[in-house]
Amino acid sequence: MTVRLNVTTRNAGLAQITTDIGTSGQLRIYNGTQPASVATALSSNTLLAQLALSATAAAAPSAGVWTANTITADASADATGTQTWAALTTSAGVRVVDMSAGNGAGALNLAGTITLGGTVSVTSLTITDNNA
């Protein structure tokens, strides 16, 4: 069965991401195997970098697309490694959205590896609901 949602419903679902993140959300970038779901505990994952989201993580979704507002760079990465996945979290570290990450691939695409103490920047981040 194919499921298709109208754009209003898709936008409402995406808007819930911003609500769930709250006002002090984070983008956390990890290496290791991405957990099966956001409810699955981390296991053998290394936090490489943690970047602050804006107080309002994103503007209202439009046309089934959630676009993050400004993401503050991490001026001192937590570890050295190659990113494999990332999470949008609350200020308490509760994962709201997990996504693949990589070099030239993944929902979060970064150039090169992350180096301990180095600066990590993300210029844009969008999440698209394609269930049209």
JOBEL-V814076 format. One record per residue. N is the residue number from 1. RES is the residue in one letter. PHI is phi in degrees with one decimal (none if undefined). BURIAL is b if it has 16 or more other ideal C-beta (glycine too) atoms within 10 Angstrom, else e. Layout:
N_RES_PHI_BURIAL / N_RES_PHI_BURIAL
This chain:
1_M_none_e / 2_T_-95.0_e / 3_V_-111.3_e / 4_R_-131.1_e / 5_L_-111.9_e / 6_N_-73.5_e / 7_V_-64.0_e / 8_T_-63.0_e / 9_T_-67.6_e / 10_R_-61.0_b / 11_N_-63.2_b / 12_A_-62.9_e / 13_G_-63.9_e / 14_L_-68.0_b / 15_A_-62.7_e / 16_Q_-64.0_e / 17_I_-57.6_b / 18_T_-62.2_b / 19_T_-61.9_e / 20_D_-67.5_b / 21_I_-67.4_b / 22_G_81.9_b / 23_T_-91.9_e / 24_S_-132.0_e / 25_G_-70.8_b / 26_Q_-131.8_b / 27_L_-106.7_b / 28_R_-110.0_b / 29_I_-112.2_b / 30_Y_-125.5_b / 31_N_-116.3_b / 32_G_97.0_b / 33_T_-78.8_e / 34_Q_-65.7_b / 35_P_-59.5_b / 36_A_-63.9_e / 37_S_-154.7_e / 38_V_-67.7_e / 39_A_-86.4_e / 40_T_-82.4_e / 41_A_-63.4_e / 42_L_-68.6_b / 43_S_-149.0_e / 44_S_59.2_e / 45_N_-102.0_b / 46_T_-108.9_b / 47_L_-72.8_b / 48_L_-91.2_b / 49_A_-156.4_b / 50_Q_-136.3_b / 51_L_-116.2_b / 52_A_-81.4_e / 53_L_-85.1_b / 54_S_-63.3_b / 55_A_-55.2_e / 56_T_-107.6_e / 57_A_-57.4_b / 58_A_-153.7_b / 59_A_-71.5_e / 60_A_-57.9_e / 61_P_-59.2_b / 62_S_-139.1_e / 63_A_55.1_e / 64_G_76.8_b / 65_V_-127.1_b / 66_W_-100.3_b / 67_T_-119.7_b / 68_A_-64.2_b / 69_N_-73.7_e / 70_T_-52.1_e / 71_I_-112.6_b / 72_T_-74.2_e / 73_A_-61.8_e / 74_D_-89.8_b / 75_A_-77.9_e / 76_S_-151.1_e / 77_A_-55.2_b / 78_D_-76.7_b / 79_A_-160.4_e / 80_T_-97.7_e / 81_G_169.1_b / 82_T_-99.5_e / 83_Q_-66.5_b / 84_T_-122.3_b / 85_W_-159.0_b / 86_A_-143.4_b / 87_A_-138.8_b / 88_L_-93.5_b / 89_T_-128.9_b / 90_T_-75.5_e / 91_S_-63.8_e / 92_A_-86.3_e / 93_G_86.8_e / 94_V_-74.6_e / 95_R_-72.4_b / 96_V_-106.9_b / 97_V_-137.5_b / 98_D_-108.4_b / 99_M_-149.3_e / 100_S_-70.8_e / 101_A_-145.1_b / 102_G_-175.4_e / 103_N_-96.2_e / 104_G_77.5_e / 105_A_-154.9_e / 106_G_92.6_b / 107_A_-64.4_b / 108_L_-110.8_b / 109_N_-107.3_e / 110_L_-118.5_b / 111_A_-93.6_e / 112_G_79.1_e / 113_T_-90.7_e / 114_I_-94.2_b / 115_T_-115.7_e / 116_L_-47.1_e / 117_G_83.0_e / 118_G_-79.9_e / 119_T_-90.2_e / 120_V_-120.1_b / 121_S_-123.9_e / 122_V_-125.6_b / 123_T_-84.2_e / 124_S_-159.4_e / 125_L_-148.5_b / 126_T_-129.5_e / 127_I_-124.1_b / 128_T_-113.8_e / 129_D_-96.7_b / 130_N_-92.8_e / 131_N_-82.4_e / 132_A_-85.2_e
